[in-house]
Amino acid sequence: MSKKITGRKRDVNPRLKDRIENRKTKIWRTALFVMLIIVSWAILSINFLPEQVSLTEGEIASDDYFYEGSTVTYVSEIRTEEARNEAAAGVEEQYIVDDTVLTNLLQEIDGYFDTVLQTASGDLSINELKAALPGEYTNEVLYSITGLSQEDITTTRDSFKRMVESIFEEGVLEKDIEDARQSIALAISASTISGNVELFLKSLNEGMDYPYNKVFDAVSTSQLTEEARENVSPVSVTVLNGEKLVSKGQMVTAEQVEALQALRLQSDNPILTPHIGLFILVVLCYLILYFYLKFYEKTIFKRKPAILLLGVVMVVILLICKLISLISFNMDTELTAQIGYLLPVTAASMVLTVLLDREVATVCTVILSIFVGVIMDGSMAFPLVALAGGLTGIITASRLNQRSQFVGASIYITLANLLVIGAWGLIWHQSYSAIGIGMLFGLINGLLSAILAMGILPYLESAFGITTVIRLLELSNSNHPLLKRLMMEAPGTYNHSILVGNLAEAAADAIGANTLLVRVASYYHDIGKLKRPHFYIENQRPGENPHDKLQPGLSAMIITSHTTDGAKMLREEHFPEEIINIVEQHHGNSVLKYFYNKAKEQAVDPDEVKIADYRYKGRRPQTKEAALVMLADSVQAAVQAINSQDSEQVKDKVFKVINSKMQEGQLADCPLTFKDLEVISQSFLMVLSGMNHQRINYPDSATEALTEGTADENKTENN
C-alpha cells in the first residue's frame, strides 16, 4: 500500500530560522555601515581636493582657472619678500663725519694766513706769498691783505675759518665738494668783508683743495637694512570661493604659481594620497563606532531601525555641515573665515541622545567633530567648538522631559560655544572683530542646533519607530484626548488603569525595566474598552450586567476584542509601536475560563465548544514591560475582587496570580527570571499595602477566569 503524499510543507526548525534571520541582519548591518562609510567619504571629498593643473611661470594660460572651495588664507613668500625688499630699500644710507679732516683743514687755513702775516711783517716777499698760497691773486689784492694790521688779518682769518667750519662740520660728501665751495663763496659775499680782502678770500676759497669728511658707514647701513626686513610681517593672502586665479591668454606669474601650490591645485601628477588618507580616516571612525555598538550597546546594535536612524542622522548633519562650509561672503573675508562656527554638530548630539542614548551620542559627536576638522581644512578651532557644544548638548538633552526645555538647552550650548570661541581667539591673538564674528556665529549655532533638533525629532520618532521620553511624557498627560474619553466614558477602567500603572511602574523600577514606558502603557492598556465600556464589570452598576443576556461566545468575543480594538485605536492616533505591542500582549493568549466553562455547561455537546473561541488573540508578552503590565493588570483586578484588607490574603492572591501566569506559559517569551518574579511580587505587595480597594465581586470562578486562567486550559490549547 503506497503512502499518500500531501502538499503540506514541513515547519522550518526554529533554531535554523533564527540563525538565518541573524545572518540576514548581520549582512544588512554590515552593508549599512559600508554605505555609511562611502556616503560620508563622498560628502567630505566635495571640494576636498579640487581639480589640479600644471602651470609654470612665464607660460601663457590656455584657460581661466577659478578656485572652488572654502575660504583659504596662506602666507605668500613672494609678497613677503617684496615687502621686505621694499622696507630695505626705504632704509637711508648711513654716513659718519671724520672730525680730523676738518681739524686738518682749519690748520691748513691757519698756515696760509701765517704766511700772510709773515709777508706783512716783511719776512716774505709778495712773490713768495703768491707762490705759497693756492689760487690766483693780483698783486693789488695781495698788497691789500698784507697791508692790514695783524689784528685785522687775524679777524679775517677767523671769519673765513668759521665760514669753512659751518659748511664742513655737518659733513661734506666727495660729490658735494664743489657745492661746499660755492656755499663758502656765498658766505663770503654775504659777510661784511668787502673790497680786495673779499677778493682774497674768494681766490683762496677757489684755490683750496677741499677734502671730503663725510664717508659711507656700511656696517650701520647693513644693520638697519636687516632690522627693516625682519620687522616686516609675513604677508597673508585670502582666496575666496569662486575667485579667479589665472586669466586665459595672460602670462602666468610666479605669484599665481605660488597661489596654485598653496591651494593644492598645482601638480604635475594627480594627487591621490589625500583621498586615500581621508578614506582611511572615515573607515577608522566608523569601525570604532561599529565595535563600540557591538560590545557596549548590544540592544541598539541588534535593532535595525536604531542603526538606520544613527546612519541617517550622521549623514544628514554631515551634509548640512558641508553645505554651510561652502558659504562665502565675498565682501568680507574675515566673516567667511569664521563660517565653521555655524556647523550644527550639536543638533546630532541632542537628537541621538534623546532617541538612542547619551553614550552613543558621545561617540558620534567625537566622530562628527573630527569630520568638521576635515571640512574646515584641518583648522583645530572648529572641531573643538563642535565637540564642546555637542557634549553640552548631550548633557542637557539627557535631562529633557518636554520639548519646551530645548530653549534652556540652547542657552547652555550657546554659552559653551561662546566661551570656547572667545578663549581660542585670545590664545591665538585674533583680532577683536574676528572674535566677535566667531562668537556671533557660535550664538547662532546654539539656537540653530536646538531648533533643528526640536524640529526633526518628531519626524524621526515616527519614521523609525523610536519612542522617546518626551513622547511618553506627552502621552502620560491626563489631558490627552483618549485618556479624557476614558475618564468620562469608562471611569472604572480609568481608575483601574491608574492603579495598574502604579503597580507596574514600581515593579519596573525594581527590576530595571523602562518605568515610564510601563506607566504609559498601563494607562492605555484597556483603551479598547471605550468601544463597549458597559460590557466590563468595573464600569457597570450593580444589577446591570449585559452579559447575563448574551451567549457566552458573544460575551467572550466582546471582552477579548478590547485588546485588538485598543491597538487599532492607538495606531489611528499614531502611538509608538512599543505601547501598541503591550496593549496587544497584556492578556497574551490566555483563556476566559468563566465564559468557556459557562459555554460548556450550556452546550448540548460540551466537546463542540472550542477553547480557541474563548482565547485572547494576542501574542504572549515579548518584553519585560509587556509582562509587567500583564501581571499588574491581573494582580490589581484579582486583589480588588477579593475585597480584603488582610495582608496574608492579599499576599496569597498576588503569588497565586503570578504563579498561574507562569504555569500557563504566558511568561515563556519574555526575559523575566525567577529572581525578577520574586522582586516583582514584593514590589506589588508594597504598593498594594497602601491601597484600599472597593470592587464588585465576580463569582470565584469568574474572577479566576478573568485574572488567572489555568495551566490545564493552556495545555488544551497546545494540544
Secondary structure, 3 states (H helix, E strand, C coil): CCCCCCCCCCCCCHHHHHHHHHHHHHHHHHHHHHHHHHHHHHHHHCCCCCCCECCCCCCECCCCEECCCCCEEEECHHHHHHHHHHHHHCCCCCEEECHHHHHHHHHHHHHHHHHHHHHHCCCCCHHHHHHHCCCCCCHHHHHHHHCCCHHHHHHHHHHHHHHHHHHHCCCCCHHHHHHHHHHHHHHHHHCCCCHHHHHHHHHHHHHCCCCCCEEECHHHHHHHHHHHHHCCCCCEEEECCCCEEECCCCECCHHHHHHHHHCCCECCCCCCHHHHHHHHHHHHHHHHHHHHHHHHCHHHHHCHHHHHHHHHHHHHHHHHHHHHHCCCCCCCHHHHHCHHHHCCHHHHHHHHHHHCCHHHHHHHHHHHHHHHHHHCCCCCHHHHHHHHHHHHHHHHHCCCCCCCHHHHHHHHHHHHHHHHHHHHHHHCCCCHHHHHHHHHHHHHHHHHHHHHHHHHHHHHHHHHCCCCHHHHHHHCCCCCHHHHHHHHHCHHHHHHHHHHHHHHHHHHHHHCCCHHHHHHHHHHCCHHHHHCHHHCHHHCCCCCCHHHHCCHHHHHHHHHHHHHHHHHHHHHCCCCHHHHHHHHHCCCCCECHHHHHHHHHHCCCHHHCCHHHHECCCCCCCCHHHHHHHHHHHHHHHHHHHCCCCHHHHHHHHHHHHHHHHHHCCCCCCCCCHHHHHHHHHHHHHHHCCCCCCCCCCCHHHHHHHHCCCHHHHHHHHC
